[in-house]
């Protein structure tokens, strides 16, 4: 029996669902710059985009290609006023690294994915701090970067369970 041809509406729905990881990642990047009333939020905001790129690069790397990671990182740089290209570099490195580690982390207990995120967050935080310091020709206090890293590690399960996993369940098979 031959399967019926998908309708235009069905194809539109499938394509929209395939864009969800990038759109959700974009929303998380925007959440970092929203004025939420917490003191020093802009300086100490957790790396929500890093969490999203990390997650999608493991569970659906076909929907988070390096170009998407690059554009999202560049968008974050523009939003936060960080050195242009540093976020893009970090997101692409994260995407490439985690894509290579997919076979070790996919379909494993969540704790392993969380444990794998910790060194990624630390390296990304240090790299971000280092690029910022080099481009500004002076060392800035590393305390802010460390707070962002710790917040990212602590919030990883919250963001993953509340936002990323429910989104993943709506995606077409890949």
KAJO-V84733 format. One record per run of one state. SS is the DSSP state (H for helix, E for strand, - for the rest). FROM is the first residue (numbers start at 0). LEN is the number of residues. Records with the same first field share a line. If there is no record, write none. Layout:
# KAJO-V84733
SS: FROM-LEN / FROM-LEN
This chain:
# KAJO-V84733
-: 0-7 / 31-9 / 44-3 / 59-1 / 63-2 / 80-5 / 105-4 / 136-6 / 170-4
H: 7-24 / 40-4 / 47-12 / 60-3 / 65-15 / 85-20 / 109-27 / 142-28
